């Protein structure tokens, strides 16, 4: 078990390094390969009609004339040990872990990410609870009532949920429930949990349901398929022949074995959403990591984009690690070395 955790930790660190190198190369190496000069890159951050002196100053402060390897090494050093940044006459120190300063606002990247993260975490975790309960529950019932009217209706609804994009269902839900039925007369807006937990949950119900509708549909179809396959296994027939109650056969044997693929995609889905539920946040106007990434891409704020990408990678790596550990708990056929 300990050796397994060590290997997973090493692979997680290696994955973060690879993602950071790829992301850094996309934003700082590819433009050079495409023929963009450092003067053109610096001019993008010097405002309208920049002078040559302003461009030269930005190149010097950002170190754009340095080799790519040197720039990447400086970035990694900032993450590990912190870094000093020149801002004209003053010098700012960014303590470790330092992801740099925004090109647009001159604000440190990490505090901005941590300020936006609670919005995305609230949205992702709440929706995850919704889609797990609904998706797995509907999938199990559909498998047990195969061919019934409930099964057909549930799978048709699941097909609609998988097909309809989030921004469509989000706008429709806003039009019907918020503006039509006036359940949210002032509109849906994010509220801080520490200020008013009830208002926080009330304003997240509609985004939770909208985001969960897409994932619950997929989870229902996967659970149904897994349950139908598992119910035909020999050990299920043996359990029934021994006289075990049907509820025990379904929950302890069939469902437990069917949850392995569900657990796999759940870890990935949750990790991706924690990195930013882009469409849902933009649809409901939530200031989360997804909205921040879109705004940063539009403004060309490369350090902020890199920060969002690295944070999303951390979420996905951690989620994958937890999934690997939980395999042995859910499926007794899996054993950790």
C-alpha positions, 0 to 999 in steps of 0.5 A: 500500500505504501509503495503504491502511494509513493508511485502515485505521488511520483507520477502526479508530480511528473504529470504536473511538470509535463502539463506545466511544460506543455502549457508554457510552450503553448503560450511562449514557444509556439508564438516564436515558432509562428514568427512572432517577435518579442517586440510584438508579444510585449506590445500586447501588454503596453496598451494602445500605441505603445512607444518603443521605450515602453515595449523595451521596458516590458521586455526587460521586466518580463524577460521575454528576450531570454531563452525559453528554457531560462524563462521556464526555469524561472517559472518553476523556481517561482513555484518552488521558492518564490520570485521577485517581479519588477514593476517599474520603480518598485520590486514586488516579491511573490512568495512560494508557491508563486504562479506569477503576476497578471499581465493585465492587473499586476495582481498575483495569480495564486490569490486570484485563483483562491478567491475564485475557487470557492465558487467553482468548488461549490458548484461542482460538489453540489452538482456531483451529489445531485447527479450521483444520486439521480444517475445511479438511482435511475440506472439501477431502477431501469435495470431492474425494470428492463423494458418497462415504461419507466425504463423507456422513459428514463432512457429517453430522458437520459438521451435528451440530457446527454444531447442538450448542451448546458448553456441551452438547459441553463437558459431554459431553466432561467427563463422558466423558473427564475423569470417565468415562475419568479422563484428567483425574482432578483435572478440567480447570483452567487452568494458567499457561504460564510455570509448566508448559507441558506441564500448560498444554497438557494441560489445554487439550486438551479445551476446544480440541477442544470449541471447535474442533468447532463452528467446524471443522464450519462451516469444513468445509462452507464449504471443501467448497462453495468447492472444488466451485465452484472445481474447475469453473472454466475455469482449473482445467481449463486447469491440468489440460490443461497437465499439472500434477500434481493436487496442484499443481492442488488446493493452488496453484490451487483451494484458494488461491482457495477460502480467501478466504471462509474467511479472512474468517470466520476473522478475525472468529471469532478476533477474537470469541473473543479478546474472550472465549469466554464459553460455553467459559470458563464450561463449563470454569471458566476465568477468562478475559475471557468469564467476567469479562464475565458476572460484571461484568454480573451485578454491574453493574460498568459500567467492567469491562464497558466495558473488556471490550467495548473490548478485544474491539473492538480484537481484532476491528478488528486481525483485520479489518485483518490479513485485508484485508492477507492477501487479496492474498497468498492470492488473486492476483485481489485487489490493494491500492491 
